[in-house]
Amino acid sequence: MTINGKKFHEMPCMCGVCPFFLVGGNDTMGYCTAFDKHKSRYSNVPRRCRDLFTRAFELGRDDLVIVMK
């Protein structure tokens, strides 16, 4: 499945394994490009992300585009 051009094989278990996460200067902090926030690599996936991924995987489409309101 592809969401906004990023490939997902399964639902991420933490922010550091999400394709939207970019690693920063040190090993533990990074940046979430989906929600424009600085996050820890080992943070649990926030509820908004978990809900978004759950709905996306339930739809079962190959290519999805998610936009902000």
C-alpha positions in Angstrom: 0.0 0.0 0.0 1.2 3.5 -0.7 0.0 6.5 1.3 1.1 9.9 -0.1 3.9 8.3 -2.0 5.3 6.3 1.0 5.2 2.5 0.9 3.6 0.7 3.9 3.8 -3.0 4.3 2.2 -3.1 7.7 1.0 -0.7 10.4 4.0 1.0 12.2 4.5 0.0 15.8 6.5 3.2 16.7 7.3 6.5 15.0 10.9 5.4 14.1 9.7 2.7 11.7 7.0 4.9 9.9 8.0 5.9 6.4 6.9 9.5 7.2 9.6 9.7 9.9 12.9 11.4 9.0 15.9 10.8 11.3 17.4 14.1 12.6 21.0 14.9 13.8 21.0 12.5 16.8 19.8 8.9 16.9 16.7 9.4 19.0 14.9 12.4 17.6 13.4 12.9 14.2 10.7 14.7 12.2 7.2 13.5 11.2 6.6 14.8 7.6 2.9 13.7 7.8 2.0 16.0 10.7 4.9 18.5 10.7 6.1 17.6 14.2 9.4 16.7 15.9 9.1 13.2 17.5 11.2 10.7 19.3 12.1 7.6 17.3 10.8 5.3 20.1 7.5 7.1 20.6 4.3 5.1 20.4 2.3 5.8 17.3 -0.1 8.7 18.2 -3.9 7.9 18.1 -4.4 10.1 15.0 -1.8 8.2 13.1 -3.1 4.8 14.3 -6.7 5.8 13.2 -5.4 7.0 9.9 -3.4 3.8 9.2 -6.3 1.6 10.4 -8.8 3.2 8.0 -6.3 3.1 5.1 -5.6 -0.6 5.6 -9.3 -1.3 5.9 -9.9 0.3 2.6 -7.4 -2.0 1.0 -6.5 0.3 -1.9 -3.1 0.3 -3.5 -2.5 4.1 -3.6 -4.1 6.6 -1.2 -3.6 10.4 -0.9 -4.3 11.9 2.6 -4.9 15.6 2.8 -5.2 17.9 5.9 -8.3 20.0 6.5 
